[in-house]
Amino acid sequence: MAQARSLTQNPPQSASAARSDSWGTRIKTSILGYGLILPSLLVFLTFFYGPAIFLAYIAFFHWNIFSANSTFVGLGNFLKLFHQPVFWQSLLNTAYYVVVLVPVTALLALALALLLREGLSRRGGGISRAFIFLPHVTPVVATSIIWVWIFNPQFGLANTVLHFLHLPALNWLESVHWALPSVMVYTLWHSVGLYTVLFLAGLASIPRSVIEAATTDGAHGWRMFKRVFWPMLGPITFFVVVLASINTMQTFSQIYTLTGGPHGGAGGPAFSTTTDSLLIYQTAFLYLHFSLASAMSIILFILIMTLTLIQKWVADRFVFYR
């Protein structure tokens, strides 16, 4: 009777009350969390999402930076681009740049990672990794200026090496046919270290037990790579290809620096190195056609998104996730 009386006087907390306390705690925690990330969120809204929304807005208007008036033109800016030969040339240059450079970068980075893996236990392995990664952390503009001198057709180091090998000298950046490949050589030198480190991380994540089991079964050299390393490097290979594709399609600084000045202006000669990113800059800040530049930016974004989705579709069918 006493126990029943105590339960009557102090009834247990109901499920609804406990649920309300739980919801109250969650709301307070959410408010605290959003309050803590608010400064970073404001930075993103101000310098990333805000400009992106404004870019999408002016792409459908005839907008002038010197005037507050803007005229809605719908798809007029996009239709105008499709009638511009320079725009189509920039897309072809971008496609050529990506199709050639991305596979070469991935293959060279993988080869360097495999070589470095063999030398990790030996003296000098760490120094080799540092030297390979060092170009990636150097400023693009500064090193591009140095490579302008390397590619100089009169007294540059590139033609000196060709002369030593008894090969004909090239005009490099001053040639319509060799200007974009010259930029590719610099980009490969500057970026391959990053992807090499990524592949090294992927190789380090392969379980030692798997390698030992494959070695016991007689797998060595090419067979080890084909049966063990390559399948288990599928996720990191997919990441490297996607990252390299995005970075390559957005390349700007080295093209602008290497092909400027005495080489006929950035993007030359004869628009042979004018990629979509460079044409966006020239259209906006040289010719002040910000609406056309915004339309080109949206097209570039769609191309990058489409390529990434295609790569994701391929990876879902061929990449092994352990």
VOGU-3710 file (C-alpha; in Angstrom, 3 decimals, decimal comma):
1> maqarsltqn> 0,000/0,000/0,000  2,843/2,374/0,852  4,509/1,711/-2,510  1,246/2,338/-4,358  0,755/5,560/-2,393  4,280/6,760/-3,323  3,665/6,014/-6,999  0,415/7,935/-6,806  2,066/10,939/-5,190  5,166/10,878/-7,496
11> ppqsasaars> 4,073/9,392/-10,846  6,896/8,349/-13,206  7,810/10,730/-16,011  5,631/10,107/-19,057  7,020/9,174/-22,479  5,761/12,443/-23,960  7,622/14,473/-21,340  10,832/12,539/-21,960  10,362/13,046/-25,689  9,859/16,794/-25,229
21> dswgtrikts> 13,039/17,009/-23,119  14,909/15,112/-25,833  13,642/17,446/-28,544  14,543/20,468/-26,411  18,075/19,169/-25,933  18,440/18,541/-29,669  17,217/22,037/-30,530  19,633/23,634/-28,044  22,497/21,524/-29,410  21,606/22,445/-32,993
31> ilgyglilps> 21,431/26,148/-32,178  24,818/25,952/-30,455  26,331/24,056/-33,385  25,030/26,467/-36,022  26,176/29,374/-33,876  29,705/27,988/-33,801  29,897/27,503/-37,582  28,150/30,800/-38,359  31,379/32,785/-38,990  32,636/30,199/-41,482
41> llvfltffyg> 29,175/29,967/-43,039  29,109/33,732/-43,542  32,487/33,563/-45,296  31,178/30,867/-47,660  27,972/32,803/-48,339  29,860/36,028/-49,001  32,729/34,778/-51,140  31,391/31,565/-52,704  27,645/30,997/-52,764  26,756/34,659/-53,155
51> paiflayiaf> 28,968/35,252/-56,220  27,842/31,920/-57,709  24,172/32,906/-57,418  24,901/36,343/-58,866  26,857/34,757/-61,734  23,884/32,528/-62,570  21,663/35,615/-62,469  23,634/37,847/-64,848  24,138/34,972/-67,323  20,510/35,509/-68,378
61> fhwnifsans> 20,747/39,310/-68,518  22,584/41,933/-70,490  24,464/43,320/-67,512  26,903/46,228/-67,468  29,239/46,848/-64,552  29,070/50,599/-65,132  25,263/50,737/-65,158  22,609/49,675/-62,679  20,234/48,760/-65,508  20,094/45,192/-66,812
71> tfvglgnflk> 17,967/43,709/-69,572  16,660/40,170/-69,457  17,796/38,249/-72,551  17,015/34,681/-71,515  19,253/32,285/-73,412  20,548/35,075/-75,653  24,047/35,012/-74,155  24,323/31,258/-74,657  23,091/31,498/-78,252  25,593/34,272/-78,929
81> lfhqpvfwqs> 28,415/32,072/-77,672  27,475/29,245/-80,029  28,081/31,609/-82,947  31,562/32,584/-81,751  34,411/30,584/-83,393  36,779/31,527/-80,568  34,468/29,888/-78,032  34,424/26,622/-79,982  38,206/26,839/-80,322  38,519/27,231/-76,546
91> llntayyvvv> 36,351/24,137/-75,978  38,482/22,112/-78,412  41,671/23,288/-76,708  40,229/22,404/-73,307  39,182/18,942/-74,497  42,616/18,303/-76,040  44,309/19,537/-72,880  42,236/17,238/-70,639  42,253/14,127/-72,843  46,045/14,163/-73,190
101> lvpvtallal> 47,174/15,482/-69,822  44,937/13,578/-67,377  45,918/10,024/-68,458  49,604/10,962/-68,728  49,528/12,557/-65,274  47,792/9,569/-63,677  50,111/7,017/-65,306  53,282/8,936/-64,463  52,139/9,505/-60,872  51,368/5,801/-60,479
111> alalllregl> 54,762/4,819/-61,923  56,583/7,229/-59,602  54,591/5,963/-56,618  55,541/2,368/-57,403  59,206/3,324/-57,748  59,137/5,278/-54,498  57,417/2,389/-52,729  60,320/0,141/-53,653  62,748/2,673/-52,207  60,936/3,528/-48,972
121> srrgggisra> 63,051/1,163/-46,927  66,255/2,372/-48,547  68,307/5,461/-47,841  67,112/8,482/-49,784  63,480/7,396/-50,178  62,169/10,325/-48,135  64,351/12,815/-50,014  63,053/11,491/-53,345  59,454/11,966/-52,227  60,232/15,502/-51,085
131> fiflphvtpv> 61,804/16,426/-54,430  58,859/14,999/-56,387  56,289/16,831/-54,250  58,259/20,102/-54,070  57,124/21,536/-57,462  53,478/21,289/-56,407  53,976/23,692/-53,495  55,902/26,260/-55,536  54,004/29,354/-56,810  52,575/28,806/-60,283
141> vatsiiwvwi> 53,307/32,302/-61,552  56,927/32,346/-60,350  57,783/28,926/-61,756  55,923/29,686/-64,988  58,211/32,666/-65,555  61,208/30,380/-65,093  59,765/27,919/-67,612  59,329/30,762/-70,116  63,118/31,028/-70,111  63,469/27,242/-70,283
151> fnpqfglant> 61,307/27,218/-73,425  63,129/30,148/-75,007  63,919/29,043/-78,598  67,303/30,855/-78,751  69,057/30,016/-75,489  66,571/28,002/-73,427  67,410/24,808/-71,610  64,811/22,775/-73,551  66,463/23,364/-76,923  69,884/22,868/-75,351
161> vlhflhlpal> 68,825/19,363/-74,326  67,418/18,700/-77,802  70,692/19,868/-79,358  72,631/17,547/-77,050  70,414/14,657/-78,202  70,970/15,671/-81,846  67,293/16,565/-82,286  65,941/19,643/-84,102  65,175/22,725/-82,023  61,558/23,755/-81,462
171> nwlesvhwal> 59,865/27,111/-81,110  57,891/25,813/-78,096  55,646/28,647/-76,836  55,928/30,585/-80,093  54,632/27,698/-82,215  50,955/27,086/-82,892  51,536/23,330/-82,728  53,843/23,221/-79,704  52,483/25,980/-77,445  49,774/23,901/-75,742
181> psvmvytlwh> 52,014/20,797/-75,374  54,592/23,098/-73,757  51,999/24,191/-71,211  51,189/20,512/-70,639  54,847/19,782/-69,875  54,910/22,505/-67,240  51,566/21,425/-65,745  52,762/17,822/-65,571  55,947/18,921/-63,798  54,003/21,090/-61,349
191> svglytvlfl> 51,138/18,744/-60,463  52,420/15,171/-60,710  53,871/15,306/-57,184  50,437/15,697/-55,593  48,986/12,688/-57,370  52,131/10,655/-56,638  51,608/11,241/-52,917  47,969/10,177/-53,257  48,996/6,939/-54,965  51,623/6,362/-52,268
201> aglasiprsv> 48,892/6,688/-49,654  46,815/4,151/-51,580  49,739/1,720/-51,767  50,376/2,114/-48,047  46,734/1,236/-47,282  46,983/-2,186/-48,970  47,044/-4,815/-46,195  50,426/-6,450/-45,782  48,716/-9,814/-45,358  47,330/-9,578/-48,889
211> ieaattdgah> 50,767/-8,821/-50,331  52,362/-11,645/-48,353  49,686/-14,095/-49,488  50,173/-13,070/-53,125  53,948/-13,408/-52,750  53,505/-16,890/-51,300  51,410/-17,804/-54,340  54,255/-16,720/-56,606  53,045/-13,233/-57,612  55,918/-10,871/-58,419
221> gwrmfkrvfw> 56,500/-7,836/-60,598  53,843/-7,308/-63,245  51,672/-10,131/-61,913  51,673/-8,586/-58,432  50,721/-5,216/-59,880  47,967/-6,640/-62,110  46,409/-8,978/-59,552  46,898/-7,069/-56,283  48,023/-3,458/-56,559  45,912/-2,298/-59,496
231> pmlgpitffv> 42,525/-3,702/-58,281  43,061/-2,377/-54,757  44,144/1,036/-56,071  40,805/1,449/-57,866  39,281/4,007/-55,418  42,403/6,174/-55,283  42,759/5,977/-59,071  39,174/7,169/-59,460  39,851/10,044/-57,046  43,059/11,029/-58,854
241> vvlasintmq> 41,371/10,992/-62,285  38,425/13,091/-61,075  40,646/15,585/-59,253  43,062/15,874/-62,176  40,177/16,338/-64,637  38,628/19,153/-62,598  41,960/20,900/-62,017  42,940/20,574/-65,675  39,658/21,943/-66,996  40,059/24,975/-64,721
251> tfsqiytltg> 43,704/25,637/-65,596  44,382/29,356/-65,915  47,516/30,720/-64,223  50,189/28,829/-66,135  48,516/29,397/-69,503  48,173/33,101/-68,810  51,796/33,433/-67,657  53,501/31,144/-70,160  51,710/32,451/-73,244  51,647/36,147/-72,397
261> gphggaggpa> 54,101/38,902/-73,226  56,214/38,418/-76,367  54,287/35,312/-77,374  51,334/37,194/-78,829  49,290/37,735/-75,677  47,789/35,216/-73,285  46,146/32,365/-75,164  48,362/32,662/-78,233  49,754/32,275/-80,679  46,614/32,300/-82,841
271> fstttdslli> 44,375/31,157/-79,923  46,238/27,833/-79,810  46,340/27,872/-75,988  43,051/29,665/-75,340  41,125/27,354/-73,031  37,670/27,995/-71,663  38,982/29,322/-68,335  41,301/31,783/-70,049  38,573/32,948/-72,434  36,263/33,553/-69,460
281> yqtaflylhf> 38,854/35,837/-67,910  39,521/37,710/-71,146  35,821/38,150/-71,895  35,070/39,499/-68,425  38,091/41,615/-67,527  39,508/42,646/-70,895  36,340/43,147/-72,952  33,994/43,743/-69,964  31,320/41,343/-71,278  30,472/39,923/-67,875
291> slasamsiil> 27,202/38,353/-69,016  28,939/36,338/-71,739  31,669/35,324/-69,312  29,021/34,157/-66,835  27,347/32,073/-69,527  30,710/30,494/-70,371  31,262/29,760/-66,690  27,936/27,932/-66,472  28,792/25,907/-69,569  32,181/24,998/-68,063
301> filimtltli> 30,471/23,968/-64,829  28,034/21,749/-66,766  30,917/20,155/-68,673  32,850/19,444/-65,475  29,742/18,035/-63,777  28,926/15,854/-66,783  32,471/14,489/-66,993  32,494/13,765/-63,251  29,169/11,914/-63,449  30,451/9,824/-66,364
311> qkwvadrfvf> 33,573/8,959/-64,389  31,406/8,070/-61,384  29,256/5,814/-63,574  32,340/4,010/-64,858  33,817/3,726/-61,362  30,641/2,168/-59,953  31,064/-0,701/-62,417  34,805/-1,265/-62,386  36,208/0,056/-59,099  36,626/-2,417/-56,241
321> yr> 35,920/-0,961/-52,774  37,300/-3,128/-50,015
//
